[in-house]
Amino acid sequence: MASNILIVEDEPAIAELLAVNLRHAGHCPILAGSAEDALRLIRDVLPDVMLIDWMLPGMSGLALARELRQGARTRSIPLILLTARSEESDTIAGLDAGADDYITKPFSPKELLARIRAVLRRRSPQLTDEPVRIGGLAVDPSTRRVTYAEGGSELEVRLGPTEFKLLHYMMTHPERVHSRGALLDKVWGDHVFIEERTVDVHIKRLREALAPVQCSELVETVRGAGYRFTLRQNTSALSAASGT
């Protein structure tokens, strides 16, 4: 899936070369010439991934990574440090600063894209095209289809676009409790300003769509906290699904 990737690089030729390769792979690159520029940009919209050059003017890439990891809003952004440093101590310093990965220059575009895919799978699986299956319920982002398999047959679950994104996000982060605010940030985007109760409306629609395949109770309300997609279906739901 296309990702917004913030490139923090002070050398324009390198930044543009990275941007061209990312566009060719279907991503949306955003350029920042310094750590300070990057911090200004992410005040409005959080990127899906950040590529950060270690040697930046002013605040270094290492210091930027540390600052991002300390912020509640930015601590989960996948970070990849780009550097000419290849000593083991430098690698350790980069990872200790909070980078998810560390890639030494020069590197090939294929290697960089593979590293991006890897950090997205670990940090933001909802941004990949890989199908997700929990029990009989499956979500395939590449075809935008949701299906439920039981007894050798497969039923399609029809969802609206927002309910699809909501289910996909929750299924890629099962058993975690998500506040309404967190779901708004991750599903709608942190730059979208709408009422938190909007989440309740879409959760209700999602449950209604899952009810015919006896999966509505997998989307749990956690009183006072938010919602959770659980791997455990209760006994009554299992009985209904089996017809007993």
C-alpha positions as CSV (number, residue, x, y, z in Angstrom):
1,M,0.0,0.0,0.0
2,A,1.1,3.6,-0.7
3,S,2.8,5.2,2.4
4,N,3.6,8.8,3.2
5,I,7.4,8.7,3.7
6,L,9.2,11.7,5.2
7,I,12.8,12.0,4.0
8,V,14.9,14.1,6.3
9,E,18.1,14.8,4.2
10,D,20.0,18.1,3.8
11,E,21.6,17.2,0.5
12,P,19.0,17.9,-2.3
13,A,20.5,15.5,-4.8
14,I,20.3,12.6,-2.4
15,A,16.9,13.6,-1.2
16,E,15.5,13.8,-4.7
17,L,17.0,10.4,-5.7
18,L,15.4,8.8,-2.7
19,A,12.1,10.5,-3.6
20,V,12.2,9.3,-7.2
21,N,12.7,5.7,-6.2
22,L,9.9,5.9,-3.6
23,R,7.5,7.4,-6.1
24,H,8.4,4.7,-8.6
25,A,7.5,2.1,-5.9
26,G,4.1,3.8,-5.3
27,H,4.9,5.7,-2.2
28,C,4.4,9.4,-1.5
29,P,7.7,11.1,-0.4
30,I,7.8,14.3,1.6
31,L,11.1,16.2,1.8
32,A,12.6,18.0,4.8
33,G,16.1,19.6,4.7
34,S,16.6,19.6,8.5
35,A,15.4,18.1,11.7
36,E,13.7,21.4,12.5
37,D,11.8,21.3,9.2
38,A,10.7,17.7,9.8
39,L,9.4,18.6,13.3
40,R,7.3,21.5,11.7
41,L,5.9,19.2,9.1
42,I,4.8,16.5,11.5
43,R,2.9,19.0,13.7
44,D,0.2,18.9,11.0
45,V,0.3,15.3,9.7
46,L,2.3,12.2,10.9
47,P,4.1,10.3,8.2
48,D,3.9,6.5,7.9
49,V,7.7,6.1,7.9
50,M,10.7,8.5,8.3
51,L,14.1,8.2,6.6
52,I,16.5,10.3,8.6
53,D,20.1,11.1,7.7
54,W,22.4,10.9,10.6
55,M,24.5,14.0,9.7
56,L,22.0,16.9,9.6
57,P,22.7,20.6,10.1
58,G,21.7,21.8,13.5
59,M,19.9,18.9,15.3
60,S,21.4,15.6,14.2
61,G,19.4,12.7,13.0
62,L,20.3,10.8,16.2
63,A,18.9,13.6,18.3
64,L,15.8,13.9,16.2
65,A,15.1,10.1,16.6
66,R,15.5,10.5,20.4
67,E,13.0,13.5,20.4
68,L,10.5,11.6,18.3
69,R,10.6,8.6,20.6
70,Q,10.0,10.8,23.7
71,G,6.8,12.3,22.2
72,A,3.5,10.5,22.9
73,R,2.2,11.5,19.4
74,T,5.4,10.6,17.5
75,R,6.9,7.6,19.4
76,S,5.3,5.0,17.2
77,I,6.5,6.4,13.8
78,P,8.8,3.8,12.1
79,L,12.3,5.4,11.8
80,I,15.1,4.3,9.5
81,L,18.5,6.0,10.0
82,L,20.6,6.6,6.8
83,T,24.3,7.0,7.4
84,A,27.8,6.5,6.1
85,R,28.9,5.3,9.5
86,S,29.5,1.5,9.6
87,E,31.1,0.9,13.0
88,E,29.3,-1.4,15.4
89,S,29.2,1.3,18.0
90,D,27.4,3.6,15.6
91,T,24.8,1.0,14.8
92,I,24.2,0.4,18.5
93,A,23.9,4.2,19.1
94,G,21.4,4.5,16.3
95,L,19.2,1.7,17.6
96,D,19.5,2.9,21.2
97,A,18.3,6.3,20.0
98,G,15.0,4.6,18.9
99,A,15.6,3.8,15.2
100,D,13.8,0.7,14.0
101,D,16.5,0.1,11.4
102,Y,19.8,1.4,10.3
103,I,21.1,1.4,6.7
104,T,24.6,2.2,5.7
105,K,25.4,4.3,2.6
106,P,25.7,3.4,-0.2
107,F,22.7,1.2,-0.5
108,S,20.5,0.0,-3.4
109,P,16.9,1.2,-3.9
110,K,15.7,-2.5,-3.6
111,E,17.4,-2.8,-0.2
112,L,15.8,0.5,1.1
113,L,12.4,-0.6,-0.1
114,A,12.8,-4.0,1.6
115,R,13.8,-2.3,4.9
116,I,10.7,0.0,4.6
117,R,8.4,-3.0,4.1
118,A,10.0,-4.7,7.1
119,V,9.5,-1.8,9.5
120,L,5.9,-1.4,8.3
121,R,5.2,-5.1,8.9
122,R,6.6,-4.7,12.5
123,R,5.3,-1.3,13.4
124,S,2.3,-0.6,11.1
125,P,1.0,-3.9,9.7
126,Q,-2.2,-2.1,8.7
127,L,-0.2,-0.2,6.0
128,T,0.8,-3.4,4.2
129,D,-1.1,-5.4,1.5
130,E,-0.7,-8.7,3.4
131,P,-4.0,-10.5,4.1
132,V,-4.9,-10.9,7.8
133,R,-6.8,-14.0,9.0
134,I,-8.1,-14.6,12.6
135,G,-10.1,-17.7,12.9
136,G,-12.4,-17.9,10.0
137,L,-12.5,-14.1,9.4
138,A,-10.1,-12.8,6.7
139,V,-9.3,-9.3,5.5
140,D,-7.4,-8.8,2.2
141,P,-6.3,-5.2,1.7
142,S,-5.3,-5.8,-2.0
143,T,-8.8,-6.8,-3.0
144,R,-10.7,-4.8,-0.3
145,R,-12.6,-8.0,0.5
146,V,-13.6,-9.4,3.9
147,T,-14.6,-13.1,4.0
148,Y,-15.6,-15.7,6.6
149,A,-14.8,-19.4,6.0
150,E,-16.7,-22.1,7.7
151,G,-17.3,-25.8,6.9
152,G,-15.7,-25.6,3.5
153,S,-17.8,-22.6,2.4
154,E,-16.7,-18.9,2.2
155,L,-19.1,-16.0,2.9
156,E,-18.4,-12.4,1.9
157,V,-18.8,-9.7,4.5
158,R,-19.8,-6.4,2.9
159,L,-18.3,-3.3,4.6
160,G,-18.2,0.4,3.9
161,P,-14.7,1.9,3.4
162,T,-14.4,3.3,6.9
163,E,-15.6,0.0,8.5
164,F,-13.1,-1.9,6.3
165,K,-10.2,0.3,7.5
166,L,-11.4,0.0,11.1
167,L,-11.6,-3.8,11.0
168,H,-8.3,-4.1,9.2
169,Y,-6.5,-1.9,11.8
170,M,-8.0,-3.7,14.8
171,M,-7.3,-7.2,13.3
172,T,-3.6,-6.2,12.7
173,H,-3.5,-5.2,16.4
174,P,-5.6,-7.9,18.1
175,E,-6.2,-7.9,21.9
176,R,-5.0,-4.3,22.3
177,V,-7.4,-1.8,23.8
178,H,-7.7,1.2,21.4
179,S,-9.2,4.5,22.7
180,R,-11.5,6.4,20.5
181,G,-8.9,9.1,20.0
182,A,-6.3,6.5,19.0
183,L,-8.6,4.9,16.5
184,L,-9.4,8.4,15.0
185,D,-5.6,9.0,14.6
186,K,-4.9,5.6,13.0
187,V,-8.0,5.0,10.9
188,W,-9.1,8.5,10.0
189,G,-5.8,10.3,10.3
190,D,-4.4,12.5,13.0
191,H,-5.1,15.7,10.9
192,V,-8.8,15.0,10.8
193,F,-10.9,16.8,13.4
194,I,-14.1,15.0,14.1
195,E,-16.0,14.0,17.2
196,E,-14.7,10.9,19.0
197,R,-18.3,9.6,19.2
198,T,-18.1,9.1,15.4
199,V,-16.0,6.0,16.2
200,D,-19.0,4.6,18.1
201,V,-21.2,4.9,15.0
202,H,-18.8,3.1,12.8
203,I,-18.2,0.4,15.5
204,K,-21.9,-0.2,15.5
205,R,-22.0,-0.5,11.7
206,L,-19.0,-2.8,11.8
207,R,-20.7,-5.1,14.3
208,E,-23.9,-5.1,12.3
209,A,-22.0,-6.2,9.2
210,L,-20.2,-9.0,11.1
211,A,-23.4,-10.3,12.8
212,P,-24.5,-12.5,9.9
213,V,-21.2,-14.5,10.2
214,Q,-21.4,-14.6,14.0
215,C,-18.3,-12.4,14.5
216,S,-19.8,-9.2,15.9
217,E,-18.8,-10.1,19.5
218,L,-15.1,-10.2,18.4
219,V,-15.3,-6.4,18.6
220,E,-15.5,-5.7,22.3
221,T,-16.2,-2.6,24.2
222,V,-13.8,-2.0,27.1
223,R,-15.7,0.2,29.5
224,G,-14.0,3.5,30.1
225,A,-11.2,2.7,27.7
226,G,-12.3,2.0,24.1
227,Y,-12.5,-1.0,21.9
228,R,-10.6,-4.2,21.3
229,F,-10.6,-7.0,18.7
230,T,-10.4,-10.2,20.6
231,L,-9.2,-13.6,19.5
232,R,-11.6,-15.3,21.9
233,Q,-15.2,-15.8,20.8
234,N,-17.7,-16.4,23.6
235,T,-19.5,-19.6,24.0
236,S,-22.9,-18.3,22.8
237,A,-21.4,-17.0,19.6
238,L,-19.7,-20.3,18.9
239,S,-22.9,-22.2,19.5
240,A,-24.8,-19.9,17.2
241,A,-22.2,-20.3,14.5
242,S,-22.3,-24.1,14.7
243,G,-26.1,-24.2,14.9
244,T,-26.2,-25.9,18.3
